[in-house]
Amino acid sequence: MQRPFVLAVVALALVALSLACASTPAATPAAPSADLDITSTVLATYNVMSGPAGRRDWDRYQDLFAPGAHIIAVKPDGRDVVTPEEFVTKWKPYYEQNALFEHPVATQVQRAGNVAQVLSTFESRHASTDDAPYARGVQSFQLVHQGDRWLIVSIVREVAP
């Protein structure tokens, strides 16, 4: 008599377990293509900024941003907030006379629907062949998906002292 009861309990437990597993929604995997598009947008900012002294593709740079976007530089004495257009006006003369080779060292992407955040640590060099960077820092990018692409809404940037 004990054996049929034990078998019934085991069978009932297996049915309950299978129903619980079937009713639990599977986690939605991150869309690798979306993460790649987000990362590509961030890397494009580094690509535009980096190079020998001279011309930069400022039209490409501004095209990476959503309307109303801001770039915020955190400094020991406060912060400097500019639009992408103001950034270009302010820094274009500098880049015409100075080289900058900046590249990400580590990048972390977080995405929820049409909103993404990217934390990117970077190193800056005067020449691409320099052994050691002259500066390091972090940039936090906030992006939104509009139409068929990701656009930057803001960049918060701090260079390590």
Sequence and secondary structure as in RCSB ss.txt:
>XXXX:A:sequence
MQRPFVLAVVALALVALSLACASTPAATPAAPSADLDITSTVLATYNVMSGPAGRRDWDRYQDLFAPGAHIIAVK
PDGRDVVTPEEFVTKWKPYYEQNALFEHPVATQVQRAGNVAQVLSTFESRHASTDDAPYARGVQSFQLVHQGDRW
LIVSIVREVAP
>XXXX:A:secstr
 HHHHHHHHHHHHHHHHHHHHHHS       HHHHHHHHHHHHHHHHHH BSSS   HHHHHHTEEEEEEEEEEE
TTEEEEE HHHHHHHHHHHHHH  BEEEEEEEEEEEETTEEEEEEEEEEESSTT SS SEEEEEEEEEEEETTEE
EEEEEEEEE  
